Amino acid sequence: MRVEERALSLTEQQQATLGLPDTGYDPNTVCPGQPVIELFVLARLDDDRAVRIRLPQNECGDPRPEVAATLAEARHEVVREFTVKG
């Protein structure tokens, strides 16, 4: 698995998107049968601790489309990359 550490620069509007609530669950929703690829977003604090940011989810448990778009559009700089085996 390839791991990329990025430094993101988010506008206030992009930060607000990451704070959206989850989409409500609807029992009539049909979710696509696809493998789950969990996206981990960590924030590094001033004391070098990392905190996982929980991304707002849609009714199928995936990141909301506007959240995925925000992460794709955010300015970023790759800090380091490495491969984890196993």
Secondary structure, 3 states (H helix, E strand, C coil): CEEEEEEEECCHHHHHHHCCCCCCCCCCCCCCCCCCCCCCEEEECCCCCEEEECCCECCCCCECHHHHHHHHHCEEEEEEEEECCC
